[in-house]
């Protein structure tokens, strides 16, 4: 592979993690993901972030460096925007090859650099707004953007080109294979990366939506001509498009999100399942899009993306040993962790012999700011009464969502 030129003296070095891996050891990525490092050449040469030390990734990275006639020993300084291992774990080997390299980090990174890699020398602390002149017309400015999505995260802006190296902000799933920029995307590819940006956001960044909004506001006065994230496509034709997307994604936490409903259901013996088609029909009768996911067949990473963008949720689950059906409990606990807040919600499900799922659901979601309508729960198998209620209450929920989302 070769390095990808963004503009004079600024290059992206993308490598791809493939679909058989789980991102962060947890999230499926059926279309893989890129890890993007950046080289900026002035009189001094700066490397912005590194790569994960896994498989053949370091060898591919070295090929890209070589395409720029560079070796690790030729790098004058390394800027670490973010210490997460997918961007830094190859640092051990790199540092062995270039032990005198200078590091530029913010103060929160210093203890992490020591604890992860034992590096304490040649560490230069930069503060928010500091500038670093590389010579040759290339000047870096550093902006602290904490909790997008680790506390030490920052972004690096090159003043002469308007290139913002944005770390994990503005990223997406998806590998980069011959197409690297938004202006190279077909309509289908553009939709793919837009959808994968939402799934990436819901999986990785959503808990920190307040900080995303603050970061976007902080950078609003910069003349950003290119958004160069650590994962996914580089936005040079219309960088505002991904900024607007992230602004919108962040707003979903406090609501409203889109006028859509996500149905998430699970069933042991088919009694809860009998109401699924009816609730879907009820939502559709009110003219709203509806997305349906069965648990545990659908991974929570996909469900998160759907739920994050939907103003309404319908949860179908039976009681299992006096509590929620465990696969649904895992999904809902992830909603708690990822701050899936401010939703309009209907729950239905078989009570088994005892009931109890509703009680646990209420306790688990008490801090999520959800507004529930009356649940539908029955002993054993549903009757026509429950089917009629499913139609009635799913339509009621859809009307609430329309009013809430201003449709």
N, C-alpha and C positions, 0 to 999 in steps of 0.2 A: 504494500500500500504506500501511497504518497501523501505527504502533507497537503492540505487544501488551502489555497491562498484566499484570504478574505479581502485584503487590500495590501498595498505596498508595505512589506515588512511585518505583516500580521498573518499568522497561519493557524489553522485548526489541525490537530492531530487526533482524529477519531479512531477509536477501536470499538469493537462490538462484542458484547456479551450475548450469547445465543440463547435460544428459547428453552433449552433443556435445563437452564439454571433458574433458580428462584431469586428475584431481586430482594436484597436485604434478608435473604434466607427465608422469605415468606410469600412474596408476591409473584404469581405467575406472569410471565412476559412472553406470550406465544409468538410474538414477532421480535423478540430480543430487545436490546437497548444499547445505545451507544454511550461511551464514556469519552468526553471531549476534553483534551488538553489544548493549550494554546501557547504558541511561541511568538514573542514580539522582539524584533530585531531593530535596535538602534545602534549606537556605538557599543552599548552593552546588550547582551542577549538575555531576555527574561523568559522563563518557563512558568506558565500559570497553571498550577495543579498538575497532578500526574495521573497514573492509572492504577488499576487493581492488579496485584501480583497473582494472577490465576491463569492456568492453561498457557496458551501461546500469546497472551496479551502483551507481555513485555517485549517479546521478539517483534511483534507487529509495530509496537511503538518505536522500537529502535530503527526499524525500516523507515518509518516516517521521519524520524530525526535525520537519518542518513540521506533522505531525499532532499533535505535542506542543507546538506554538507555539514551536518552537526553531529557531534558525539556528546555523550553526557558531560565529558570534561570541558566542552566548549561553552556550557551554560554558565553565565556569570551569577545569576540570581534566580531563586525560585520564590514565587509568590504562592502562598497557600491560602486560598479563599475558604477552604472547608476541610476539616480533618477526617471526615468519614473515610473508612478504609477503601471504598471503591475509587477514591481520588488520591489515596496516599500510600497504599500498602506496598507499592514498589519502591517507595522512598528509601528503604533500607539498602537495596542493591544500588540504586542511583547514588546514594551518599557514599557508598564504598568506592564508586568510580570517580566521584567528585567531592572529596572530603572538605575542600575549601570553599564550596559554594556558599553564597550568602542567602539567608532566608529572610523574607519580609512577611511578617505576620502581625495580627493584632494581639493585644495583651492577653486575651482569653485563649489564644492558641498556644501560648508559650508552655503552660503546664501540660497540655495535651501532646505537644511535640516531644516533651521529655518523657511522658508516661508511655506513649506508644512506641517511640523510637530511640529514647535515650539521648536526643539531640539537645544540647544546651549552648553550643558555640556557634558564632557567626549568625546569631539570631537577632534580627533588627525589628523593633516594634514600630508599627505604623498606627497612627490614630485616625479617627474619622476625618476625612477630607484632606489628609496629607497627600503630597505630590512627590513623585520620584522621577527625576529626569534621566532617561536612558541615553540621552544624546541622540544626534541624528534626527531631531524633531519629534521623538517619541517620548511622551510624558504620561506617566500613570498617576491616576488618582484613586484613592481607596475609600470605600464607603462601607461602614459597618451596617450590616443588615441582620441583626441577631434573630435567632430562632426561625430562620428560613433555610434550613430547618434545625440546625444545631446552634447553641448559644454563641459560638465563635464565628459564625458565617459572615463573610463580607463579599463585596463585589469589587472588581477592578475595571476602571474606565480609562481608555486611552484617548487623550484629549484631541490629538490631531485628526483622528479618523472617526471619532464618535462611536467606537466599538465598546460596548458594555459586555464584559465577561461576567455573566450573572450567576455563576455557580448553579445550585439546584433550582433556583427560581427560573420560571419560564421554560422548564424542561418538559420532556415527554418520553414515553416509551417509544420503541421502534429503532431498528438499526439504520445506519447510514451506509448505503451501498451504491455509490456512484451518483447519488442525488443528495446534496448537502444543504441547499438553500431553498427558502420558500418560493423564490421565483422560478425554480426548476421543477416544482411540483405540478403534476396533473391535478385535475379537479378531484379525482378519487384519492390521490395521495395526500392532497391538502386536507380532505375530510378525515383521512386516516390519522394524520398527525394531530389534528384538532381534537379528535375523539381520544387519542392516546394521551394528549396533554391533560384532559379531564380525568382520565383514569389514574394517571401518574399523580395528579394533584390530590385526588381523593385518597389515594393510598399513602402518599409520602408527606404531603404538605398540609392537608386540611386542618389538622389540629392547631396549626399555627397561623390560621387565616387572619387574625388580628395583626400579626406581625407582617404578613404579606401586604396588607393594606397600608400599614405604616411605611414599609419599605418603598412601595410604589409612590406614595406621596413624597417621600424624602428625595427620590430621584427625578421628580417631575420636571425640574428646571434644567436637567441635563439635555444637551442636544444629542440624543441617541439616534445614530444612523443604522446601527447593527446590534441586534441582541444575539449574543453568543453564549448559550447555556452549556452546562456540563453534560446534559443528556438531550439528545434529539436534534431536530433541525435548527439551522442557523437562520435567523430572520433578518434579511437585509432589504428586501423589497418593501415590506410593510411591517416593521418591528412593532408598530402600535397595535397590530392585530393580536399578538400574543400578550402584550401588556393589558389590552382590553379584556382578553379572555381570562387572565389571572385576576384582574379586578372583579370581574363578574363571578368567578369561582369563589373568591374570598367573601363576596357579599352573600353567598348562599347560606353561610353559617348563621347569620342573624336574620335571614329571610327578608322577603320571600325568595324562594328559588324559582325554577320554571313552573308554569302551570301544567304539571304532569304528575302522574301517580305511579309509584313503583309498588308492585305486589310481590311480596316475599313469602313463600309458603313452604311448609313441610308437613308430611303426613306419615303415620306408621302403617295404618291398615286401610287408608282410603276414606275414612269418615270426614276428616278435615278437608281432604282433596275435593269432596263433592261440591263444595261451595266456590271453588276457585273460578270456574268459568262464569259463574253468575256474577261475582264481584267485578270481573273484567268487563262483562257486558254492561254492568251498571255504570262504570266509569266511562265507557265508550259512548253510551247513550247521552252523556253530558258533553260529548265532543272533545274530551281530553285524551292526549296520548297516554298509553299505559304500557309499562314494562314489567315483564313477569319473570321471576327467578325462583327456581326450586332449590331448597337447601336439603342435603349438603351437596347436591350435584353441581351447583354453580358456586365457584369459589367466592369467598367474601370480598376479594379484591375487585371483582367485576360488580358485585352487588353494591359496594361502596360508591362507585362512580355513578350508578343509576340513582341510588338514594340521595346522594349529595346534590344532584341537580333537580330533584323532584320536590315540589312543595308538599305532596301528599304521600303517605305510606299506608299500605294495607298489609297487615301481618296475619298470616294463617298458620296456626300451630296448635297441636294438641297438648294436653297436660301429660307429663311423663313422671311417674313416681312423685306426685304432689307438686312438681315444679314444671318449668318450661321444657319443652323438647330440647335436649342438649345441643343439637346442631344450630337451632335458632338462638339459643342462649349465647352461643359463641358469636354469632353475627351481631346480636344486640349489644353484647359487651364491646365489640369492636366499634359499633356506632358511638358508644359512650366514650371510648378512648379517642376517637377521631372527631368528636364534637359535631355529630350529625344532629344539629339543634333546630328548633323552631319549625316543626313539621305538624301537619294535620294528620291524625292517625286513626285508623279503624283496626281492631283486632277481632278475629274469629277463630274458633277451634273447638274440637271435641274436648269435653272435660274428663273423659275416661270414666273412672269410677268415683273420682273424688274432687276433681278440680284442683286449682292451685297455680296454674300457669299465669293467670291474670294477676294474681297477688305478687308473684315474683317479677312480672313485667312492670308493674306499677312501681315497685321498689327500685328496679334497675334503671328506669328511665326518669326518675323523679327530678333529676338535674338537667335533663335535655330540653326542657321548655316545650314539650310536646303538648298539643291540644287533642285529647281523645274524644271521639264520640262513643256512644254506648256500645260495648262489645257484643258479639254474638257468640254465645257459649251454650252447649247442650250436652246432655249425658248420652253416651253411646253414639248412635247414628243420627244424622240430621233428618228432619221431616220437611214437609212443604212449608211449614211455618218458618224454619230457619232459611230455606231457600228464598222465600219472599222477603225476609228481613235482609238477606244478603243483597238483594237487588235494591231495596229501599235505602239501606244505609251506605252502600257504595255510591249511589247517586247523591245522597246527602253529603258524603265526604267530597265528592267531585265538585259539588256546588260551593262548598267551603273553600276548596283550593282555588277555584276561579275567582271568588271574591277576594281571597287573601293575595293572590298573585296579580290581581287587577286585570283579569281577562274579561 
